[in-house]
Amino acid sequence: MKLSHILLVAAAVVTMASCNKSKSGSKLKTEIDSVSYAIGVYIGQPFAESDVKNLNTDQIIAGINDVVGKKKTTLDIQSSNMILQGFFNHIGKVNSEKALKEGKEFLAKNKERKGVITTASGLQYEVIKEGTGPSPKPDDQVTVHYKGTLINDTVFDSSYARGEPLTFVVNQVIPGWGEALQLMKVGSKFKVYIPSQLGYGEQSPRGSKIKPNSTLIFEMELLNIPPKVQEPKASTVKKK
């Protein structure tokens, strides 16, 4: 977790602590009231989605008051940075290891279900509907409808919800998608189970519900393989 995000989280704790001491739906009498409240809402969002619990909000407020009041702080900025970085690195490692363990346990049970096929890479899939069209190659463009969930059934992305399928090149997506798509024929619909090493691994998309080392589940429907656009040969291009 980047330090800038850490500081936003810490600031959000202050905001929430202040809100807990007052009634919700504060009356915004002045422009500064509105700006102040807007900042609170903005920085509160990362905290609401973070894994940090049970922080001592009194100490956070004390630290801010000391800095703003230009008093001598118990910790200097360098020590504070080191403590925060170490703390969030530890939380990230614990959560990453937990996600990896849960994913492996899920996949071990899932592969025993009837209809689930496991490939050499560890990818798992089951055929919901078998298509009759061609299968794409790695450098082909494809048009796909999909819904992505975590193993706890949390939906993190859905082209169905947006009402618009996605078009992309097969070899330009996560390895699990690339492998699954080449197993499909146009018209097919698969349910695909992607272990973390074939997904985002220890990284995770910014702003996503996907955590590091997450196992991903996708319902994927291969709608089309758009024809490649042929670039004109140099000899056929007329000069002005």
Secondary structure, DSSP 8 states (H G I E B T S, - for coil): --HHHHHHHHHHHHHHHHHHTS-SS----SHHHHHHHHHHHHHHHHHHTSS-----HHHHHHHHHHHHTT---SS-HHHHHHHHHHHHHHHHHHHHHHHHHHHHHHHHHHTTSTT-EE-TTS-EEEEEE---S----TT-EEEEEEEEEETT--EEEEHHHHT--EEEEGGGS-HHHHHHHHH--TT-EEEEEE-GGGTTTT---TT-S--TT--EEEEEEEEE---------GGG----
